[in-house]
């Protein structure tokens, strides 16, 4: 075979190789559907840096907030399926929104491919110290004496913090008024400023420790190491708050399987890092991981759980 023929064959073989063979050869965008300051953003940034180091390309966090997380999720779902867009989703954007929104411009259960769980967070039911209460019983009594006057904030309509507040309303036969925000951070700012009185919040620990917010109970099956004096809902005999929010990485439908596998391997290594687990615990959260198939099953179970809550509360969104 002549040198020219060798070159021709090599060019043909190179052109036939899939585009993902050299992946990644440029920066990757990581879409977070909420503004900076919440746990979703903090977790994404904690993962993005080591992921970029492992892949040899920068992973750039892009905050695309609004619409209860739907705007960022839609952007991710409609992005090219080439491995250069990854999405950090959670209960709200992947399961709850499919239950409460009458129509969505995309289907998160079909248009996004599960890659791996990366973490979970626990929520604390916190109130403004100005209310002068320190127990759930006192909060319920106050809400009953002032129906509709107490405002509870959330990261957005349909978010886990929203449904938790509505479930608390239903279970206790009270009526607190929901005030949605574009993320946990702006809601927390108003809670600290006194515009809100109540919130199920997963980034409140520093403010509790500083005495700026008062904690009544915390989700999970054990007490938090950061605020050991705060009882769990289970201890108080309140059902439905054992778990809270989970976070996972997804890619657009059609992304090559080899890229999904590579991302899963690298994310599993990152989330198993003891130093990152320590960081998550300091934020009242946990690092988690899974296979893509395991995440798909996890999502179906979560969907069933939140459907029950939506049926009880009657929450809907346009």
WOJOCOR-V656110 format. One record per residue. N is the residue number from 0. SS is DSSP state (A for helix, B for strand, O for the rest). NEAR is the number of other ideal C-beta (glycine too) atoms within 12 Angstrom. Layout:
BEGIN
N:SS:NEAR ; N:SS:NEAR
END
This chain:
BEGIN
0:O:9 ; 1:O:8 ; 2:A:9 ; 3:A:10 ; 4:A:11 ; 5:A:12 ; 6:A:13 ; 7:A:14 ; 8:A:15 ; 9:A:15 ; 10:A:13 ; 11:A:12 ; 12:A:13 ; 13:A:14 ; 14:A:12 ; 15:A:11 ; 16:O:15 ; 17:O:17 ; 18:A:21 ; 19:A:23 ; 20:A:17 ; 21:A:17 ; 22:O:26 ; 23:O:30 ; 24:O:16 ; 25:O:19 ; 26:O:21 ; 27:B:37 ; 28:B:32 ; 29:B:44 ; 30:B:39 ; 31:B:45 ; 32:O:45 ; 33:O:49 ; 34:O:30 ; 35:O:23 ; 36:O:26 ; 37:O:44 ; 38:A:45 ; 39:A:52 ; 40:A:37 ; 41:A:35 ; 42:A:45 ; 43:A:40 ; 44:A:29 ; 45:A:34 ; 46:A:45 ; 47:A:35 ; 48:A:21 ; 49:A:26 ; 50:A:40 ; 51:A:24 ; 52:A:16 ; 53:A:23 ; 54:A:30 ; 55:O:17 ; 56:O:24 ; 57:O:21 ; 58:B:36 ; 59:B:23 ; 60:B:32 ; 61:B:30 ; 62:B:30 ; 63:O:34 ; 64:O:32 ; 65:O:24 ; 66:A:30 ; 67:A:42 ; 68:A:56 ; 69:A:40 ; 70:A:30 ; 71:A:45 ; 72:A:45 ; 73:A:30 ; 74:A:31 ; 75:A:40 ; 76:A:37 ; 77:O:25 ; 78:O:30 ; 79:O:20 ; 80:O:27 ; 81:O:23 ; 82:O:36 ; 83:O:32 ; 84:B:38 ; 85:B:50 ; 86:B:49 ; 87:B:49 ; 88:B:50 ; 89:B:50 ; 90:A:45 ; 91:A:47 ; 92:A:52 ; 93:A:47 ; 94:A:41 ; 95:A:47 ; 96:A:44 ; 97:A:34 ; 98:A:33 ; 99:A:35 ; 100:B:29 ; 101:O:11 ; 102:O:14 ; 103:O:30 ; 104:O:16 ; 105:O:31 ; 106:O:21 ; 107:A:40 ; 108:A:27 ; 109:A:18 ; 110:A:30 ; 111:B:44 ; 112:B:37 ; 113:B:38 ; 114:B:44 ; 115:B:41 ; 116:B:39 ; 117:B:51 ; 118:B:40 ; 119:B:36 ; 120:B:41 ; 121:O:43 ; 122:O:47 ; 123:B:47 ; 124:B:45 ; 125:B:46 ; 126:B:41 ; 127:B:34 ; 128:A:21 ; 129:A:19 ; 130:A:29 ; 131:O:14 ; 132:O:26 ; 133:O:21 ; 134:O:21 ; 135:A:33 ; 136:A:19 ; 137:A:19 ; 138:A:36 ; 139:A:29 ; 140:A:18 ; 141:A:27 ; 142:A:31 ; 143:A:19 ; 144:A:16 ; 145:O:20 ; 146:O:16 ; 147:O:16 ; 148:O:17 ; 149:O:35 ; 150:B:29 ; 151:B:42 ; 152:B:44 ; 153:B:47 ; 154:O:52 ; 155:O:44 ; 156:O:32 ; 157:O:42 ; 158:O:49 ; 159:A:51 ; 160:A:52 ; 161:A:44 ; 162:A:46 ; 163:A:48 ; 164:A:44 ; 165:A:37 ; 166:A:37 ; 167:A:41 ; 168:A:31 ; 169:A:22 ; 170:A:23 ; 171:A:27 ; 172:O:13 ; 173:O:28 ; 174:O:22 ; 175:O:37 ; 176:B:24 ; 177:B:34 ; 178:B:26 ; 179:B:34 ; 180:O:35 ; 181:O:33 ; 182:O:41 ; 183:A:49 ; 184:A:32 ; 185:A:29 ; 186:A:41 ; 187:A:37 ; 188:A:26 ; 189:A:26 ; 190:A:41 ; 191:A:30 ; 192:A:18 ; 193:O:18 ; 194:O:22 ; 195:O:36 ; 196:O:36 ; 197:B:48 ; 198:B:49 ; 199:B:45 ; 200:B:53 ; 201:O:53 ; 202:O:42 ; 203:O:47 ; 204:A:31 ; 205:A:24 ; 206:A:30 ; 207:A:34 ; 208:A:22 ; 209:O:14 ; 210:O:15 ; 211:O:23 ; 212:B:36 ; 213:B:35 ; 214:B:43 ; 215:B:41 ; 216:B:42 ; 217:B:41 ; 218:O:42 ; 219:O:31 ; 220:O:16 ; 221:O:19 ; 222:O:23 ; 223:O:32 ; 224:O:21 ; 225:O:26 ; 226:O:30 ; 227:O:16 ; 228:O:19 ; 229:O:34 ; 230:O:27 ; 231:B:31 ; 232:O:33 ; 233:O:20 ; 234:O:21 ; 235:O:25 ; 236:O:14 ; 237:O:26 ; 238:O:18 ; 239:O:29 ; 240:O:36 ; 241:O:21 ; 242:O:30 ; 243:O:43 ; 244:B:49 ; 245:B:41 ; 246:B:50 ; 247:B:45 ; 248:B:48 ; 249:B:45 ; 250:B:44 ; 251:B:33 ; 252:O:25 ; 253:O:21 ; 254:O:37 ; 255:O:26 ; 256:A:19 ; 257:A:20 ; 258:A:34 ; 259:A:33 ; 260:A:23 ; 261:A:30 ; 262:A:43 ; 263:A:34 ; 264:A:22 ; 265:A:33 ; 266:A:45 ; 267:A:29 ; 268:A:22 ; 269:A:37 ; 270:A:35 ; 271:O:21 ; 272:O:24 ; 273:A:12 ; 274:A:15 ; 275:A:31 ; 276:A:22 ; 277:A:15 ; 278:A:25 ; 279:A:32 ; 280:A:23 ; 281:A:23 ; 282:O:34 ; 283:O:40 ; 284:B:39 ; 285:B:34 ; 286:B:35 ; 287:O:31 ; 288:O:33 ; 289:O:28 ; 290:O:21 ; 291:A:31 ; 292:A:18 ; 293:A:20 ; 294:A:36 ; 295:A:26 ; 296:A:16 ; 297:A:29 ; 298:A:34 ; 299:A:19 ; 300:A:18 ; 301:A:36 ; 302:A:23 ; 303:A:17 ; 304:A:27 ; 305:A:38 ; 306:A:21 ; 307:A:20 ; 308:A:34 ; 309:A:30 ; 310:A:18 ; 311:A:21 ; 312:A:26 ; 313:O:15 ; 314:O:34 ; 315:O:20 ; 316:B:29 ; 317:O:14
END
